[in-house]
């Protein structure tokens, strides 16, 4: 089942994005996205 999960910047920690992810898999998402606070593209990780 897909759930809506927040993505947080790995540099500054702000939660800028949310996406849907499959909750059956045990892996957490890591996506490179733009962070407006850091003013650059950084890795965003799935948070709880």
C-alpha positions as CSV (number, residue, x, y, z in Angstrom):
1,X,0.0,0.0,0.0
2,X,1.3,3.4,-0.9
3,X,1.4,6.1,1.8
4,X,2.2,9.8,1.7
5,X,5.6,10.4,3.3
6,X,7.6,13.6,4.0
7,X,11.1,14.1,2.5
8,X,13.6,16.0,4.6
9,X,16.9,17.7,3.4
10,X,19.9,15.8,4.6
11,X,21.9,19.1,5.0
12,X,19.6,21.4,6.9
13,X,16.8,19.0,7.9
14,X,13.8,21.0,6.6
15,X,10.9,19.0,5.3
16,X,10.3,20.5,1.8
17,X,8.6,17.8,-0.1
18,X,6.1,14.9,0.3
19,X,5.6,11.9,-2.0
20,X,3.9,8.6,-2.0
21,X,6.0,5.5,-1.2
22,X,5.3,1.8,-0.9
23,X,5.2,0.9,2.8
24,X,5.6,-2.8,2.2
25,X,9.3,-2.4,1.3
26,X,11.6,-1.8,4.3
27,X,13.8,0.7,2.4
28,X,13.6,4.5,2.9
29,X,13.6,6.8,-0.1
30,X,16.6,8.9,-1.0
31,X,16.0,11.4,-3.8
32,X,18.1,14.3,-5.0
33,X,15.8,17.4,-4.9
34,X,16.2,21.2,-4.7
35,X,16.2,22.8,-1.2
36,X,15.2,26.4,-1.1
37,X,16.8,26.9,2.3
38,X,20.2,25.6,1.2
39,X,19.8,27.1,-2.3
40,X,21.2,24.0,-3.9
41,X,20.3,20.4,-5.0
42,X,20.8,18.0,-2.0
43,X,19.7,14.5,-1.1
44,X,16.3,14.3,0.6
45,X,15.5,11.3,2.7
46,X,12.2,9.8,3.8
47,X,11.3,10.7,7.4
48,X,8.6,9.3,9.8
